[in-house]
Amino acid sequence: MLTSKQRSYLRSLANTIPPIFQIGKGGINDNMIKQFNDALEARELVKATVLKNSLTDAREVCEEVSKSTGAEIVQVIGNKFVLYKESKENKVIVLP
């Protein structure tokens, strides 16, 4: 569980990174979850966008991906969300 100070720090880091995933009307599937896991292991901090043609909103998609990957939700704003999961091998981000 992230503290508010850690969440704030991660939000400041996420501000500069571009979204690397787009979720559309196909929604979330097993392949997408695997890609999220791989990206979280490599980067620790991942930003994604939910397209307007998606059947679900960003909050629902974020919670589903978070549950499936074991990642922490950093923020959900509009149609974008940010997830954090500590990497086992490539630890780069040091939380305050």
Secondary structure, DSSP 8 states (H G I E B T S, - for coil): ---HHHHHHHHHHHTTS---EEE-TT---HHHHHHHHHHHHHHSEEEEEE-TT-SS-HHHHHHHHHHHHT-EEEEEETTEEEEE---SS-------
